[in-house]
Amino acid sequence: MTETDALLRNATRYQASFDKSALPRAPARKVAVVACMDARLNPYGVLGLAEGDAHVIRNAGGVVTDHEIRSLAISQHLLGTEEIVLIHHSDCGVLGFSDEEFKSRLEAETGERPTWSAHNFDDLEDDVRDAIARIRSSPFLRATTSVRGFLYDVEDGSLREVR
């Protein structure tokens, strides 16, 4: 049996006790979270969120690109979110490699060069600050006064605000 098969069995168990059909589309806490996809970071657990509380947008590094701006714009304009929380973390896999080297590696392995950027970074705090600046400067986002960024420590589970 594959891991996917095991996950599908979990989905069947989840469905058997499913009671979330009355949740509205709009998140109850009017918050959108952008976080890294790292398996050690559980935004729901860290922030005490339940289903229906917030939009959680995840990607490698928790970077804010046009794709995240798109999701945040939909979240705000169509679904009423008013606050944005960014979460990066220690020991991130996006730290310390070159985007150019990564593209070359993929090209060597596949014969094609990616047109997208991996959006690597060398400093966690600087990238959080850059992400906040990208959000605040976007003409497509209206709720930009409550944008806060944090670093999650994968060693001790703490969350520290980046100023």
DSSP file (Angstrom, degrees, kcal/mol; ACC not computed):
  #  RESIDUE AA STRUCTURE BP1 BP2  ACC     N-H-->O    O-->H-N    N-H-->O    O-->H-N    TCO  KAPPA ALPHA  PHI   PSI    X-CA   Y-CA   Z-CA
    1    1 A M              0   0    0      0, 0.0     2,-0.1     0, 0.0     0, 0.0   0.000 360.0 360.0 360.0 140.1    0.0    0.0    0.0
    2    2 A T     >  -     0   0    0      1,-0.1     4,-1.8     4,-0.0     5,-0.1  -0.411 360.0-109.2 -87.4 167.9    1.2    3.5   -0.8
    3    3 A E  H  > S+     0   0    0      1,-0.2     4,-2.5     2,-0.2     5,-0.2   0.878 121.4  57.0 -62.0 -37.7    1.2    6.5    1.5
    4    4 A T  H  > S+     0   0    0      1,-0.2     4,-2.3     2,-0.2    -1,-0.2   0.900 104.3  51.9 -61.9 -40.0   -1.6    8.0   -0.8
    5    5 A D  H  > S+     0   0    0      2,-0.2     4,-1.8     1,-0.2    -1,-0.2   0.909 109.8  49.3 -61.7 -41.6   -3.7    4.8   -0.2
    6    6 A A  H  X S+     0   0    0     -4,-1.8     4,-1.8     1,-0.2    -2,-0.2   0.898 110.4  50.7 -64.4 -39.8   -3.2    5.3    3.6
    7    7 A L  H  X S+     0   0    0     -4,-2.5     4,-2.1     1,-0.2    -2,-0.2   0.880 107.0  54.1 -65.5 -37.3   -4.3    8.9    3.3
    8    8 A L  H  X S+     0   0    0     -4,-2.3     4,-1.8     2,-0.2    -1,-0.2   0.863 105.6  52.9 -65.6 -35.1   -7.4    7.9    1.3
    9    9 A R  H  X S+     0   0    0     -4,-1.8     4,-1.9     2,-0.2    -1,-0.2   0.908 108.2  51.2 -63.9 -40.5   -8.4    5.6    4.1
   10   10 A N  H  X S+     0   0    0     -4,-1.8     4,-2.5     1,-0.2    -2,-0.2   0.896 106.8  54.5 -60.8 -39.9   -8.0    8.5    6.5
   11   11 A A  H  X S+     0   0    0     -4,-2.1     4,-2.4     1,-0.2    -1,-0.2   0.871 106.0  51.8 -63.0 -36.8  -10.2   10.6    4.2
   12   12 A T  H  X S+     0   0    0     -4,-1.8     4,-1.5     2,-0.2    -1,-0.2   0.905 110.6  47.7 -66.2 -41.2  -12.9    7.9    4.4
   13   13 A R  H  X S+     0   0    0     -4,-1.9     4,-0.8     2,-0.2    -2,-0.2   0.899 111.3  51.9 -64.4 -40.6  -12.7    8.0    8.3
   14   14 A Y  H >< S+     0   0    0     -4,-2.5     3,-0.9     1,-0.2    -2,-0.2   0.922 108.2  51.0 -61.0 -45.3  -12.9   11.8    8.2
   15   15 A Q  H >< S+     0   0    0     -4,-2.4     3,-1.6     1,-0.2    -1,-0.2   0.852  99.1  65.9 -62.5 -34.5  -16.0   11.7    6.0
   16   16 A A  H 3< S+     0   0    0     -4,-1.5    -1,-0.2     1,-0.3    -2,-0.2   0.798 114.9  29.2 -60.8 -28.9  -17.7    9.3    8.3
   17   17 A S  T << S+     0   0    0     -3,-0.9    -1,-0.3    -4,-0.8    -2,-0.2   0.113  87.4 147.5-116.0  21.4  -17.9   11.9   11.1
   18   18 A F    <   +     0   0    0     -3,-1.6    -3,-0.1     1,-0.1     3,-0.0  -0.363   7.5 155.9 -64.7 128.3  -18.0   15.0    8.8
   19   19 A D        +     0   0    0     -2,-0.1     3,-0.3     1,-0.0    -1,-0.1  -0.002  43.9  96.1-140.8  31.1  -20.0   17.8   10.4
   20   20 A K    >   +     0   0    0      1,-0.2     3,-1.8     2,-0.1    -2,-0.1   0.277  44.1 108.2-107.2   9.5  -18.6   21.0    8.7
   21   21 A S  T 3  S+     0   0    0      1,-0.3    -1,-0.2    -3,-0.0    -3,-0.0   0.704  75.3  58.5 -65.8 -18.5  -21.1   21.4    5.8
   22   22 A A  T 3  S+     0   0    0     -3,-0.3    -1,-0.3     2,-0.0    -2,-0.1   0.489  76.3 117.6 -89.4  -2.6  -22.6   24.5    7.5
   23   23 A L    <   -     0   0    0     -3,-1.8    29,-0.1     1,-0.1     2,-0.1  -0.427  66.4-123.6 -65.0 135.6  -19.4   26.5    7.5
   24   24 A P        -     0   0    0      0, 0.0     4,-0.1     0, 0.0    -1,-0.1  -0.344  15.9-117.1 -74.1 162.3  -19.6   29.7    5.4
   25   25 A R  S    S+     0   0    0      2,-0.1    27,-0.1    -2,-0.1    54,-0.1   0.879  96.0  78.8 -65.1 -38.7  -17.2   30.3    2.6
   26   26 A A  S    S-     0   0    0      1,-0.1     2,-0.2    52,-0.1    54,-0.1  -0.516  95.3-107.9 -74.6 136.6  -15.8   33.4    4.3
   27   27 A P    >   -     0   0    0      0, 0.0     3,-1.4     0, 0.0    26,-0.3  -0.456  20.8-135.7 -68.7 133.0  -13.3   32.7    7.1
   28   28 A A  T 3  S+     0   0    0     24,-3.1    25,-0.2     1,-0.3    26,-0.1   0.816 103.1  45.8 -59.2 -35.9  -14.8   33.4   10.6
   29   29 A R  T 3  S-     0   0    0     24,-2.2    -1,-0.3    23,-0.2    53,-0.1   0.466 102.4-129.9 -90.3  -0.7  -11.7   35.3   11.9
   30   30 A K    <   +     0   0    0     -3,-1.4    52,-3.0    23,-0.3    53,-1.7   0.860  64.2 131.1  55.6  39.6  -11.3   37.4    8.7
   31   31 A V  E     -ab  54  83A   0     22,-0.6    24,-2.1    50,-0.2     2,-0.4  -0.952  44.6-160.1-125.4 141.3   -7.6   36.4    8.6
   32   32 A A  E     -ab  55  84A   0     51,-2.3    53,-2.5    -2,-0.4     2,-0.4  -0.977  11.9-158.8-116.6 136.7   -5.4   35.1    5.8
   33   33 A V  E     -ab  56  85A   0     22,-3.3    24,-3.6    -2,-0.4     2,-0.5  -0.953   6.6-164.2-116.8 130.7   -2.2   33.3    6.6
   34   34 A V  E     +ab  57  86A   0     51,-2.9    53,-2.7    -2,-0.4     2,-0.3  -0.974  28.4 159.3-112.6 119.5    0.7   32.9    4.2
   35   35 A A  E     -ab  58  87A   0     22,-2.6    24,-1.6    -2,-0.5    27,-0.4  -0.914  43.2 -91.1-139.4 161.2    3.1   30.2    5.4
   36   36 A C  E     -a   59   0A   0     51,-1.3    24,-0.2    -2,-0.3     5,-0.1  -0.347  31.1-128.2 -67.3 153.4    5.8   27.9    4.3
   37   37 A M        +     0   0    0     22,-1.5    23,-0.1    21,-0.1    -1,-0.1   0.466  59.8 139.9 -82.3  -2.2    4.8   24.4    3.2
   38   38 A D    >   -     0   0    0     21,-0.3     3,-1.7     1,-0.2    54,-0.0  -0.137  56.7-134.4 -48.5 131.6    7.3   22.8    5.5
   39   39 A A  T 3  S+     0   0    0      1,-0.3    -1,-0.2     3,-0.1    -2,-0.0   0.674 102.4  63.0 -65.3 -18.2    5.8   19.7    7.1
   40   40 A R  T 3  S+     0   0    0      1,-0.1     2,-0.6     2,-0.0    -1,-0.3   0.587  91.1  77.2 -82.4  -9.8    7.1   20.7   10.5
   41   41 A L    <   -     0   0    0     -3,-1.7     3,-0.1    -5,-0.1    -1,-0.1  -0.903  56.4-178.2-107.3 116.5    5.0   23.9   10.5
   42   42 A N     >  -     0   0    0     -2,-0.6     4,-3.0     1,-0.2     5,-0.3  -0.864   5.3-172.1-112.3  93.7    1.3   23.4   11.3
   43   43 A P  H  > S+     0   0    0      0, 0.0     4,-2.3     0, 0.0     6,-0.3   0.849  85.9  54.3 -57.0 -35.1   -0.3   26.9   11.0
   44   44 A Y  H  >>S+     0   0    0      2,-0.2     5,-2.2     1,-0.2     4,-0.8   0.932 114.0  40.1 -64.3 -45.4   -3.6   25.6   12.4
   45   45 A G  H  45S+     0   0    0     -3,-0.2     3,-0.3     3,-0.2    -1,-0.2   0.923 116.5  49.0 -68.9 -45.3   -1.9   24.1   15.5
   46   46 A V  H  <5S+     0   0    0     -4,-3.0    -2,-0.2     1,-0.2    -1,-0.2   0.915 121.5  34.2 -62.0 -44.4    0.5   27.1   16.0
   47   47 A L  H  <5S-     0   0    0     -4,-2.3    -1,-0.2    -5,-0.3    -2,-0.2   0.458 108.3-117.7 -93.9  -1.7   -2.2   29.7   15.7
   48   48 A G  T  <5 +     0   0    0     -4,-0.8     2,-0.2    -3,-0.3    -3,-0.2   0.863  57.7 160.7  69.6  35.7   -5.0   27.7   17.3
   49   49 A L      < -     0   0    0     -5,-2.2     2,-0.3    -6,-0.3    -1,-0.2  -0.613  23.4-164.1 -92.1 150.0   -7.1   27.7   14.1
   50   50 A A    >   -     0   0    0     -2,-0.2     3,-2.2     1,-0.1     4,-0.4  -0.778  44.2 -67.0-119.4 169.5  -10.0   25.4   13.3
   51   51 A E  T 3  S+     0   0    0     -2,-0.3    -1,-0.1     1,-0.3     0, 0.0  -0.318 124.1  24.5 -55.4 136.4  -11.6   24.7   10.0
   52   52 A G  T 3  S+     0   0    0      2,-0.3   -24,-3.1   -29,-0.1    -1,-0.3   0.316  97.5  98.0  90.8  -8.9  -13.5   27.7    8.8
   53   53 A D  S <  S-     0   0    0     -3,-2.2   -24,-2.2   -26,-0.3   -22,-0.6   0.887  88.4  -6.4 -80.1 -40.9  -11.4   30.2   10.8
   54   54 A A  E     -a   31   0A   0     -4,-0.4     2,-0.5   -26,-0.1    -2,-0.3  -0.966  64.2-104.9-152.5 159.4   -8.9   31.5    8.2
   55   55 A H  E     -a   32   0A   0    -24,-2.1   -22,-3.3    -2,-0.3     2,-0.5  -0.827  35.4-160.8 -86.3 130.9   -7.5   31.1    4.7
   56   56 A V  E     -a   33   0A   0     -2,-0.5     2,-0.5   -24,-0.2   -22,-0.2  -0.964   7.2-172.5-119.6 116.9   -4.2   29.4    4.8
   57   57 A I  E     -a   34   0A   0    -24,-3.6   -22,-2.6    -2,-0.5     2,-0.4  -0.931  10.6-174.7-110.9 123.6   -2.0   29.8    1.7
   58   58 A R  E     +a   35   0A   0     -2,-0.5     2,-0.3   -24,-0.2   -22,-0.2  -0.923  14.3 146.5-126.5 146.9    1.2   27.7    1.6
   59   59 A N  E >   -a   36   0A   0    -24,-1.6   -22,-1.5    -2,-0.4     3,-1.4  -0.957  58.7 -60.5-159.8 173.1    4.2   27.5   -0.6
   60   60 A A  G >  S-     0   0    0     -2,-0.3     3,-0.7     1,-0.3   -24,-0.1  -0.485 124.6  -0.1 -63.6 116.9    7.9   26.7   -0.5
   61   61 A G  G 3  S-     0   0    0     -2,-0.4   -25,-0.3     1,-0.2    -1,-0.3   0.266 104.4-100.8  88.1 -11.0    9.4   29.4    1.8
   62   62 A G  G <   +     0   0    0     -3,-1.4    -1,-0.2   -27,-0.4   -26,-0.2   0.808  67.5 170.2  64.4  27.7    6.1   31.2    2.4
   63   63 A V    <   -     0   0    0     -3,-0.7     2,-0.8   -28,-0.1    -1,-0.2  -0.327  35.8-127.2 -74.2 154.8    7.2   33.7   -0.2
   64   64 A V        +     0   0    0     -3,-0.1     2,-0.2     4,-0.1    -1,-0.1  -0.892  43.8 154.3-106.2 106.1    4.8   36.4   -1.5
   65   65 A T     >  -     0   0    0     -2,-0.8     4,-2.3    69,-0.0     3,-0.3  -0.494  64.5 -80.2-113.7-174.6    4.7   36.3   -5.3
   66   66 A D  H  > S+     0   0    0      1,-0.2     4,-2.3     2,-0.2     5,-0.1   0.829 129.7  59.4 -58.4 -31.3    2.0   37.3   -7.7
   67   67 A H  H  > S+     0   0    0      2,-0.2     4,-2.0     1,-0.2    -1,-0.2   0.909 107.4  43.6 -65.4 -41.9    0.3   34.0   -7.0
   68   68 A E  H  > S+     0   0    0     -3,-0.3     4,-2.9     2,-0.2     5,-0.2   0.879 111.1  54.5 -71.6 -37.1   -0.1   34.8   -3.3
   69   69 A I  H  X S+     0   0    0     -4,-2.3     4,-2.7     2,-0.2    -2,-0.2   0.918 107.7  52.2 -59.7 -42.3   -1.2   38.4   -4.1
   70   70 A R  H  X S+     0   0    0     -4,-2.3     4,-2.2     2,-0.2    -2,-0.2   0.946 112.0  44.4 -56.6 -50.9   -3.9   36.8   -6.3
   71   71 A S  H  X S+     0   0    0     -4,-2.0     4,-2.6     1,-0.2    -2,-0.2   0.900 114.3  49.3 -63.8 -40.8   -5.1   34.5   -3.5
   72   72 A L  H  X S+     0   0    0     -4,-2.9     4,-2.6     2,-0.2     5,-0.2   0.881 108.9  53.1 -66.5 -37.3   -5.0   37.4   -1.0
   73   73 A A  H  X S+     0   0    0     -4,-2.7     4,-2.8     2,-0.2     5,-0.5   0.919 112.0  44.7 -63.7 -43.4   -6.9   39.7   -3.3
   74   74 A I  H  X>S+     0   0    0     -4,-2.2     4,-1.9     1,-0.2     5,-1.0   0.927 112.6  52.9 -63.4 -44.7   -9.7   37.0   -3.7
   75   75 A S  H  <5S+     0   0    0     -4,-2.6     6,-2.1    -5,-0.2     4,-0.5   0.899 119.4  33.8 -57.3 -43.4   -9.6   36.4    0.1
   76   76 A Q  H  X5S+     0   0    0     -4,-2.6     4,-1.2     4,-0.2    -2,-0.2   0.961 124.3  37.7 -79.0 -54.7  -10.1   40.2    0.8
   77   77 A H  H  <5S+     0   0    0     -4,-2.8    -3,-0.2    -5,-0.2    -2,-0.2   0.836 131.0  25.2 -73.3 -34.0  -12.3   41.4   -2.0
   78   78 A L  T  <5S+     0   0    0     -4,-1.9    -3,-0.2    -5,-0.5    -1,-0.2   0.685 132.7  31.3-103.3 -21.4  -14.6   38.4   -2.3
   79   79 A L  T  4<S-     0   0    0     -5,-1.0    -3,-0.2    -4,-0.5    -2,-0.2   0.330  99.7-117.2-128.1   7.4  -14.4   36.8    1.1
   80   80 A G     <  +     0   0    0     -4,-1.2    -4,-0.2    -6,-0.2    -3,-0.1   0.615  47.4 162.5  78.1  17.5  -13.9   39.6    3.5
   81   81 A T        +     0   0    0     -6,-2.1   -50,-0.2    -9,-0.1    -1,-0.2  -0.451  12.3 179.4 -71.8 148.8  -10.5   39.0    5.2
   82   82 A E        +     0   0    0    -52,-3.0    64,-0.4   -53,-0.1     2,-0.3   0.502  57.9  52.5-125.4 -12.9   -9.1   42.0    6.9
   83   83 A E  E     -b   31   0A   0    -53,-1.7   -51,-2.3    62,-0.1     2,-0.4  -0.936  59.5-155.0-130.0 152.2   -5.8   40.8    8.4
   84   84 A I  E     -bc  32 147A   0     62,-2.7    64,-2.3    -2,-0.3     2,-0.4  -0.995   5.4-168.6-129.3 131.9   -2.7   39.0    7.0
   85   85 A V  E     -bc  33 148A   0    -53,-2.5   -51,-2.9    -2,-0.4     2,-0.4  -0.981   6.1-161.2-119.1 128.3   -0.3   36.9    8.9
   86   86 A L  E     -bc  34 149A   0     62,-2.7    64,-2.1    -2,-0.4     2,-0.4  -0.907   5.6-169.1-108.7 136.6    3.0   35.7    7.4
   87   87 A I  E     +bc  35 150A   0    -53,-2.7   -51,-1.3    -2,-0.4     2,-0.2  -0.944  11.9 167.1-132.6 115.1    5.0   32.8    8.8
   88   88 A H  E     - c   0 151A   0     62,-2.6    64,-2.7    -2,-0.4     2,-0.3  -0.589  22.0-149.2-103.4 175.5    8.5   31.8    7.9
   89   89 A H  E >   - c   0 152A   0     62,-0.3     3,-0.5    -2,-0.2    64,-0.2  -0.979  17.0 -94.0-149.2 161.1   10.5   29.3    9.9
   90   90 A S  T 3  S+     0   0    0     62,-2.4    64,-0.0    -2,-0.3    62,-0.0  -0.279 104.4  25.4 -67.2 158.2   14.0   28.3   11.1
   91   91 A D  T 3  S-     0   0    0      1,-0.2    -1,-0.2     2,-0.0     2,-0.2   0.856  85.2-179.8  55.2  40.9   15.9   25.7    9.1
   92   92 A C    X   -     0   0    0     -3,-0.5     3,-1.2     1,-0.1    -1,-0.2  -0.490  33.2-137.5 -76.1 140.0   14.0   26.4    5.9
   93   93 A G  T 3  S+     0   0    0      1,-0.2    -1,-0.1    -2,-0.2   -33,-0.0   0.624 101.4  64.0 -70.4 -14.3   14.8   24.5    2.8
   94   94 A V  T >  S+     0   0    0      2,-0.1    27,-1.3    26,-0.1     3,-0.6   0.560  84.7  99.7 -86.7  -8.6   14.6   27.6    0.7
   95   95 A L  B <  S+e  121   0B   0     -3,-1.2    27,-0.2     1,-0.2     3,-0.1  -0.526  81.3  10.6 -76.9 141.1   17.6   29.1    2.5
   96   96 A G  T 3  S+     0   0    0     25,-1.1     2,-0.3    -2,-0.2    -1,-0.2   0.672  92.9 103.5  75.9  22.9   21.1   29.1    1.2
   97   97 A F    <   -     0   0    0     -3,-0.6     2,-0.4    24,-0.3    -1,-0.2  -0.938  67.5-113.6-129.1 161.7   20.9   28.0   -2.4
   98   98 A S     >  -     0   0    0     -2,-0.3     4,-2.4     1,-0.1     5,-0.2  -0.764  10.0-144.0 -94.4 134.2   21.1   29.9   -5.7
   99   99 A D  H  > S+     0   0    0     -2,-0.4     4,-2.5     1,-0.2     5,-0.2   0.902 105.0  52.0 -59.3 -41.3   18.0   30.2   -7.9
  100  100 A E  H  > S+     0   0    0      1,-0.2     4,-2.3     2,-0.2    -1,-0.2   0.918 109.4  48.3 -63.1 -44.6   20.3   30.0  -10.9
  101  101 A E  H  > S+     0   0    0      2,-0.2     4,-2.4     1,-0.2    -1,-0.2   0.897 111.4  50.9 -62.7 -40.1   22.0   26.9   -9.6
  102  102 A F  H  X S+     0   0    0     -4,-2.4     4,-2.5     2,-0.2    -2,-0.2   0.917 110.0  48.8 -64.8 -43.3   18.6   25.3   -8.9
  103  103 A K  H  X S+     0   0    0     -4,-2.5     4,-2.4     1,-0.2    -1,-0.2   0.909 111.8  49.8 -61.7 -41.6   17.4   26.1  -12.4
  104  104 A S  H  X S+     0   0    0     -4,-2.3     4,-2.5     2,-0.2    -2,-0.2   0.894 109.4  51.8 -64.3 -39.7   20.6   24.6  -13.9
  105  105 A R  H  X S+     0   0    0     -4,-2.4     4,-2.0     2,-0.2    -2,-0.2   0.935 111.4  46.3 -62.0 -46.7   20.1   21.5  -11.8
  106  106 A L  H  X S+     0   0    0     -4,-2.5     4,-2.5     1,-0.2     6,-0.5   0.894 112.1  51.4 -63.7 -38.7   16.6   21.0  -13.1
  107  107 A E  H  X S+     0   0    0     -4,-2.4     4,-2.6     1,-0.2    -1,-0.2   0.906 109.7  49.6 -64.4 -40.9   17.6   21.7  -16.6
  108  108 A A  H  < S+     0   0    0     -4,-2.5    -1,-0.2     1,-0.2    -2,-0.2   0.872 116.7  42.1 -64.7 -36.6   20.4   19.1  -16.3
  109  109 A E  H  < S+     0   0    0     -4,-2.0    -2,-0.2    -5,-0.2    -1,-0.2   0.807 130.8  21.9 -80.4 -30.5   17.9   16.5  -14.9
  110  110 A T  H  < S-     0   0    0     -4,-2.5    -3,-0.2     2,-0.3    -2,-0.2   0.617  94.3-120.7-115.2 -16.7   15.0   17.2  -17.2
  111  111 A G  S  < S+     0   0    0     -4,-2.6     2,-0.4    -5,-0.4    -4,-0.2   0.430  85.2  91.6  85.7  -2.1   16.4   18.8  -20.3
  112  112 A E        -     0   0    0     -6,-0.5    -2,-0.3    -5,-0.0    -1,-0.2  -0.972  69.5-136.0-128.3 144.0   14.2   21.9  -19.8
  113  113 A R        -     0   0    0     -2,-0.4    -9,-0.1    -3,-0.1   -10,-0.1  -0.834  29.9-117.6 -96.2 129.2   14.9   25.1  -17.9
  114  114 A P        -     0   0    0      0, 0.0    -7,-0.1     0, 0.0   -11,-0.0  -0.346  10.3-151.7 -64.9 145.7   12.1   26.3  -15.6
  115  115 A T  S    S+     0   0    0      2,-0.1     2,-0.2    -2,-0.0   -12,-0.0   0.586  75.2  77.9 -88.9 -12.6   10.6   29.7  -16.5
  116  116 A W  S    S-     0   0    0      1,-0.0     2,-0.3   -13,-0.0     0, 0.0  -0.550  79.2-121.0 -96.9 161.6    9.7   30.3  -12.8
  117  117 A S        -     0   0    0     -2,-0.2    -2,-0.1     1,-0.1   -17,-0.0  -0.756   4.6-143.3 -99.3 146.9   11.9   31.4   -9.9
  118  118 A A        -     0   0    0     -2,-0.3    -1,-0.1   -19,-0.0    -2,-0.0   0.633  33.8-138.4 -79.2 -14.3   12.4   29.4   -6.8
  119  119 A H        -     0   0    0      1,-0.1   -56,-0.1   -58,-0.0   -25,-0.0   0.927  32.9-178.1  55.1  50.1   12.4   32.7   -4.8
  120  120 A N        -     0   0    0    -25,-0.0     2,-0.3   -57,-0.0   -25,-0.2  -0.288   5.0-168.6 -71.0 163.9   15.3   31.6   -2.6
  121  121 A F  B     -e   95   0B   0    -27,-1.3   -25,-1.1     1,-0.1   -24,-0.3  -0.977  25.9-149.6-151.3 161.6   16.5   33.9    0.1
  122  122 A D  S    S+     0   0    0     -2,-0.3     2,-0.4     1,-0.2    -1,-0.1   0.595  84.4  48.1-108.2 -16.8   19.5   34.1    2.5
  123  123 A D     >  -     0   0    0      1,-0.2     4,-2.1     2,-0.0    -1,-0.2  -0.969  61.1-158.3-134.6 118.1   17.9   35.9    5.5
  124  124 A L  H  > S+     0   0    0     -2,-0.4     4,-2.2     1,-0.2     5,-0.2   0.930  94.5  46.6 -59.4 -50.2   14.6   34.9    7.0
  125  125 A E  H  > S+     0   0    0      1,-0.2     4,-2.5     2,-0.2    -1,-0.2   0.906 111.7  50.9 -63.6 -42.1   13.8   38.2    8.7
  126  126 A D  H  > S+     0   0    0      1,-0.2     4,-2.6     2,-0.2    -1,-0.2   0.898 109.7  50.8 -62.2 -39.2   14.7   40.2    5.6
  127  127 A D  H  X S+     0   0    0     -4,-2.1     4,-2.4     2,-0.2    -1,-0.2   0.887 108.8  51.0 -68.2 -36.4   12.4   38.0    3.5
  128  128 A V  H  X S+     0   0    0     -4,-2.2     4,-2.3     2,-0.2    -2,-0.2   0.937 111.9  47.6 -62.4 -45.3    9.6   38.5    5.9
  129  129 A R  H  X S+     0   0    0     -4,-2.5     4,-2.3     1,-0.2    -2,-0.2   0.905 111.6  50.5 -61.9 -41.3   10.1   42.2    5.8
  130  130 A D  H  X S+     0   0    0     -4,-2.6     4,-2.5     2,-0.2    -1,-0.2   0.897 109.3  51.2 -63.1 -40.1   10.2   42.1    2.0
  131  131 A A  H  X S+     0   0    0     -4,-2.4     4,-2.2     2,-0.2    -2,-0.2   0.913 109.3  49.9 -64.6 -42.2    7.0   40.1    1.9
  132  132 A I  H  X S+     0   0    0     -4,-2.3     4,-2.8     1,-0.2    -1,-0.2   0.922 111.2  49.7 -60.3 -43.9    5.2   42.6    4.1
  133  133 A A  H  X S+     0   0    0     -4,-2.3     4,-1.9     1,-0.2    -2,-0.2   0.897 109.0  51.9 -63.4 -40.9    6.4   45.4    1.8
  134  134 A R  H  X S+     0   0    0     -4,-2.5     4,-0.6     2,-0.2    -1,-0.2   0.906 112.7  45.9 -62.1 -41.2    5.1   43.6   -1.3
  135  135 A I  H >< S+     0   0    0     -4,-2.2     3,-1.1     1,-0.2     6,-0.2   0.946 112.9  48.7 -66.3 -48.3    1.7   43.2    0.3
  136  136 A R  H 3< S+     0   0    0     -4,-2.8    -1,-0.2     1,-0.3    -2,-0.2   0.796 113.5  47.5 -64.6 -28.0    1.5   46.8    1.5
  137  137 A S  H 3< S+     0   0    0     -4,-1.9    -1,-0.3    -5,-0.2    -2,-0.2   0.517  84.5 111.8 -92.0  -4.4    2.5   48.1   -1.9
  138  138 A S    X<  -     0   0    0     -3,-1.1     3,-0.9    -4,-0.6    -3,-0.0  -0.527  57.3-153.4 -73.1 129.1    0.1   45.9   -3.9
  139  139 A P  T 3  S+     0   0    0      0, 0.0    -1,-0.2     0, 0.0    -4,-0.0   0.643  93.0  62.7 -72.1 -12.3   -2.7   47.9   -5.6
  140  140 A F  T 3  S+     0   0    0     -5,-0.1     2,-0.5     2,-0.0   -63,-0.2   0.534  90.8  74.0 -91.7  -7.3   -4.8   44.8   -5.5
  141  141 A L    <   +     0   0    0     -3,-0.9     3,-0.1    -6,-0.2   -68,-0.1  -0.912  50.1 178.4-111.4 132.3   -4.9   44.5   -1.7
  142  142 A R  S    S+     0   0    0     -2,-0.5     2,-1.3     1,-0.2     3,-0.2   0.783  70.9  63.6-102.2 -31.6   -7.0   46.8    0.4
  143  143 A A        +     0   0    0      1,-0.2    -1,-0.2   -62,-0.2    -7,-0.0  -0.695  59.8 131.5 -95.5  85.0   -6.5   45.6    3.9
  144  144 A T        +     0   0    0     -2,-1.3     3,-0.4    -3,-0.1    -1,-0.2   0.361  47.2  81.6-117.7   3.8   -2.8   46.2    4.3
  145  145 A T  S    S+     0   0    0      1,-0.3     2,-0.7    -3,-0.2    -1,-0.1   0.777  92.1  52.2 -80.9 -25.0   -2.6   48.0    7.7
  146  146 A S  S    S+     0   0    0    -64,-0.4   -62,-2.7     2,-0.0     2,-0.5  -0.641  73.4 132.5-111.3  74.3   -2.8   44.7    9.6
  147  147 A V  E     +c   84   0A   0     -2,-0.7     2,-0.4    -3,-0.4   -62,-0.2  -0.986  28.1 174.4-121.8 118.2    0.0   42.7    8.0
  148  148 A R  E     -c   85   0A   0    -64,-2.3   -62,-2.7    -2,-0.5     2,-0.4  -0.970  15.7-151.7-131.1 143.4    2.3   41.0   10.5
  149  149 A G  E     -cD  86 162A   0     13,-0.5    13,-2.8    -2,-0.4     2,-0.3  -0.882  13.6-176.5-119.0 147.1    5.2   38.6    9.9
  150  150 A F  E     -cD  87 161A   0    -64,-2.1   -62,-2.6    -2,-0.4     2,-0.5  -0.932  22.0-136.9-139.1 156.7    6.6   35.9   12.2
  151  151 A L  E     -cD  88 160A   0      9,-2.9     9,-2.7    -2,-0.3     2,-0.4  -0.982  18.6-153.6-115.1 126.5    9.4   33.4   12.5
  152  152 A Y  E     -cD  89 159A   0    -64,-2.7   -62,-2.4    -2,-0.5     2,-0.7  -0.843  11.2-139.2 -97.6 133.1    8.5   29.9   13.8
  153  153 A D     >  -     0   0    0      5,-2.7     4,-2.4    -2,-0.4     5,-0.3  -0.843   7.1-161.3 -95.9 114.9   11.2   28.0   15.5
  154  154 A V  T  4 S+     0   0    0     -2,-0.7    -1,-0.1     1,-0.2   -65,-0.0   0.648  88.1  57.7 -71.2 -13.6   11.1   24.3   14.4
  155  155 A E  T  4 S+     0   0    0      1,-0.1    -1,-0.2     3,-0.1    -2,-0.0   0.881 126.0  10.6 -82.9 -40.5   13.2   23.3   17.4
  156  156 A D  T  4 S-     0   0    0     -3,-0.2    -2,-0.2     2,-0.1    -1,-0.1   0.446  94.6-118.5-122.5  -1.1   11.0   24.7   20.2
  157  157 A G     <  +     0   0    0     -4,-2.4    -3,-0.1     1,-0.2     2,-0.1   0.566  61.7 146.5  78.9   7.9    7.7   25.6   18.6
  158  158 A S        -     0   0    0     -5,-0.3    -5,-2.7    -6,-0.0     2,-0.5  -0.410  39.3-146.6 -81.1 157.0    8.0   29.3   19.4
  159  159 A L  E     -D  152   0A   0     -7,-0.2     2,-0.4    -2,-0.1    -7,-0.2  -0.991  15.5-172.8-124.6 123.2    6.6   32.1   17.2
  160  160 A R  E     -D  151   0A   0     -9,-2.7    -9,-2.9    -2,-0.5     2,-0.2  -0.966  22.3-124.1-123.3 131.4    8.5   35.5   17.2
  161  161 A E  E     -D  150   0A   0     -2,-0.4     2,-0.5   -11,-0.2   -11,-0.3  -0.495  18.6-137.7 -74.6 139.5    7.3   38.6   15.5
  162  162 A V  E      D  149   0A   0    -13,-2.8   -13,-0.5    -2,-0.2    -1,-0.0  -0.851 360.0 360.0 -95.6 127.9    9.6   40.2   12.9
  163  163 A R              0   0    0     -2,-0.5    -1,-0.1   -15,-0.1   -13,-0.0   0.376 360.0 360.0-109.3 360.0    9.8   44.0   13.2
